[in-house]
Amino acid sequence: MAKKFTLVTGGAGLIGSQIIEDLNHNGNTDILVVDHLGTTDKWKNLQRNFFTDYYEKDQFESFLDSGHPLLSEISEIYHLGACSATTEKDATYLIQNNFHYTKKIAELAIAKNIPFLYASSAATYGEGEFGYDDKAPIENLKPLNMYGYSKHLFDLYAKKTKIADKLIGLKYFNVFGYGEAHKGEMRSLVLKGYEQIRDTGKLKLFKSYKPEYKDGEQKRDFLYVKDASKISIYLLSERKYGLYNVGRGMAETWNDLAIALFKAMNAQIQIEYVEMPETLKGKYQYYTCADMTKLTSVGYPFGFTNLQDSIREYVRLLELEAK
């Protein structure tokens, strides 16, 4: 029997590289990785993992277009590859990269009955005016930026074409952890803050422009990348199809995150509140919190790492890397 492979697109990214690491720990090295390395240091995430072959995104897209024989060797798909920059202004690029490319891979999965998991995003919820419930209808959601809309488009497409119940879509919330250094301005505040505290002794947070939120009290559902990976692997391996939130179901403030970071670095707490760029003010989410009852209802058994422990471990890994 021909060998079968797990396909991981975005496999050099934050979540993708963690999934490959965890698959390796589970004994799976029969993995095909797809990504776009460009001029970043993303390639460093490939070094820590074991896999069979690597393909650039455009090369793999040509395989999809031509019906390459390699496609028949794929047994499951983690499709995490996307432009994840919430500030990206090239809507044409986002549509092509995040929507049409996802459609192509989904069509392969449906045609060949390959279990398929793809990354949606919590950005699809917009300001949260309709809540953060993954069991609610998605048609009324209004993302605040083009990135969120490009992800929302595929969620809508899957529902309209009635393939949604044959796929696993994951609305990842604020994921952070080791392996994100290549992301530039899209790095988490944990990594940006670590670098700020290391270099200056203090951390900058955005001021609030809503009276109901004090400076630094804007809230997010922060999720450690190791938990994001565990949830992803569980849902695909157990074939739990559907659209799921992937968070912790707990909203914590930027101040909470900052204090945990200062403590992990054994540094004195010094927070400076700064003006938010004008381009962000109308697109800024003041509160996100995932409703996690759907994931719980399908038997996810592993729980979640709290923010303090996550940051402490992440800081330790960063310090080890710096030695």
Buried (B, 14 or more C-beta within 10 A) or exposed (E): EEEEBBBBBBBBBBBBBBBBBBBBEEEBBBBBBBBBBEEBEBEBBBEEBEBEEBBEBEEBBEBBEEEEEBBEBBEBBBBBBBBBBBEBEEEEEBBBBBBBBBBBBBBBBBEEEBBBBBBBBBBBBBBBEBEBBBEEEBEEBEBBBBBBBBBBBBBBBBBEEEBBEBBBBBBBBBBBBBBBBBBEEBBBBBBBBBBBBBEEEBBBBBBBBEEEBEBBBBBBBBBBBBBBBBBBBBBBEEEBBBBBBBBBBBBBBBBBBBBBBBBBBEBEEEBEBEEBEEEEEEBBBBBBBBBBEBBEEEEBEEEBBBBBEBBBBBBEEBEEEEE
